Amino acid sequence: MTDPRRAVPRTDALLADPRIAKAAEPLGRDLVKSVVTAAQQRVREGLLTPEAIVDDVLAHLPGHATSLRPVVNATGVVVHTNLGRAPLSRAAVDAVAAAAGATDVEFDLTTGRRARRGRGALAALADEVPAAGGVHVVNNNAAALLLCALALAPGREIVVSRGELVEIGDGFRIPDLLASTGARLREVGTTNRTHLADYAGAIGPGTGFVLKVHPSNYRVTGFTAEASVADLAGLGVPLVVDIGSGLLAPHPLLPDEPDAATVLAQGAHLVTASGDKLLGGPQAGLLLGDAALVERLRRHPAARALRVDKLTLAALEATLRGPLPPVREALRIPLPELRGRADELCATLRAAGVAAEVVESAAAVGGGGAPGVELPSVAVSLPAHYGEALRAGQPPVVGRVVRDRCLLDLRTVPPGDDATIAAAVRRCG
Ligand SMILES: *Cc1c(COP(=O)(O)O)cnc(C)c1O
């Protein structure tokens, strides 16, 4: 008997194979070697013939040197936290690539001296919200709140309504985040009703600021009351408003979603928001408002630990200055357009023998905001077993399994990806 291991092609021979060597250039030798090792193991186990090993290695090489894989979001959830929230616009992706090498992020090419870091992105943000006297960008909205607590309420109290003690997701809670800075939370009111007098009664010399948090992933309905931003702004202490989703101006389809410009016009001293929710940009925490307060935040030692990198600054500026990002396109796209695409996709699939149907669907903004708002949409409905098969495909397509059907909601699919979906479904055949 010949030893089957004798038949396993050697690692150096495989790495020298011209097709594998070419693929190794952009990926790096170590990564390719690990794929080669796995293929050799399959030969040893008799799962693969030695002749097929090169094709197998090529088939298993990732497209990029990262384990993060691009997926098609057909869930109908526009801002899908588990799928990386906002997909960047083409302009933002290009900006990231342009800034990836050496770049003048903190350098003035005219004078040859140090310049304000990320001034282009900051200017773009300031231009979008003229009511903001100052702007600053940190790692995410949680970081923005952390910085507010550290800079404005060290050893002091943050006054907040019991109806706004929000868990953001994955067990993270805003009250715990704030308390971790050493600031004390002064809860006022009740879960469903908090009045201006509740805040007024809690304010004193130990108050750092009043915090108003937008309930972005839940709704309190029924017998409810809350104090307005305008009222809270007049209490004589700084008012910080966490609007959550990151709309900079009102959005016609989301009338209940707060926006930075309006909240500042109502008197808020500082607004905090996420960059990768309804703004449609990179993960970032946006701070806008009173120039002196923003400067205090910027000057706090912790600001350095919360600052964003050049890639974020590049993507943020391009999102603000460039064309409508995918999140905003997904909100805007008219129903008949979605229906036309769904009809076409469905016809293609049925011609290939797939039991596909077009059905009405309700898309959602997602954890990013506007809880309870349904966006009318259209989906291609497939037998449920496609759900798992499509997730295992290349690229993975993530749909929504509802009872015995797998729904591919087109509101969150960029129009250019319909053909990708058709091919993915056919491969599951
Ligand atoms: C999402 C959200 C946060 C957290 O924002 P990140 O950018 O994820 O850190 C905080 N507050 C509200 C109201 C939110 O909606």
The ligand as an SDF file (V2000), in Angstrom:
LIG
                    3D

 15 15  0  0  0  0  0  0  0  0999 V2000
  -27.2750   54.3520   18.5710 C   0  0  0  0  0  0  0  0  0  0  0  0
  -27.4410   55.2600   19.7140 C   0  0  0  0  0  0  0  0  0  0  0  0
  -26.3730   55.4850   20.5880 C   0  0  0  0  0  0  0  0  0  0  0  0
  -25.0450   54.8290   20.4120 C   0  0  0  0  0  0  0  0  0  0  0  0
  -24.4280   55.3050   19.2670 O   0  0  0  0  0  0  0  0  0  0  0  0
  -23.0830   54.6040   18.7170 P   0  0  0  0  0  0  0  0  0  0  0  0
  -22.7080   55.4530   17.5610 O   0  0  0  0  0  0  0  0  0  0  0  0
  -23.4800   53.2110   18.3540 O   0  0  0  0  0  0  0  0  0  0  0  0
  -22.0960   54.6210   19.8090 O   0  0  0  0  0  0  0  0  0  0  0  0
  -26.5710   56.3630   21.6270 C   0  0  0  0  0  0  0  0  0  0  0  0
  -27.7490   56.9660   21.8170 N   0  0  0  0  0  0  0  0  0  0  0  0
  -28.7990   56.7770   21.0000 C   0  0  0  0  0  0  0  0  0  0  0  0
  -30.0670   57.4960   21.2630 C   0  0  0  0  0  0  0  0  0  0  0  0
  -28.6770   55.9110   19.9180 C   0  0  0  0  0  0  0  0  0  0  0  0
  -29.7060   55.7330   19.0960 O   0  0  0  0  0  0  0  0  0  0  0  0
  1  2  1  0
  2  3  1  0
  2 14  2  0
  3  4  1  0
  3 10  2  0
  4  5  1  0
  5  6  1  0
  6  7  2  0
  6  8  1  0
  6  9  1  0
 10 11  1  0
 11 12  2  0
 12 13  1  0
 12 14  1  0
 14 15  1  0
M  END
$$$$
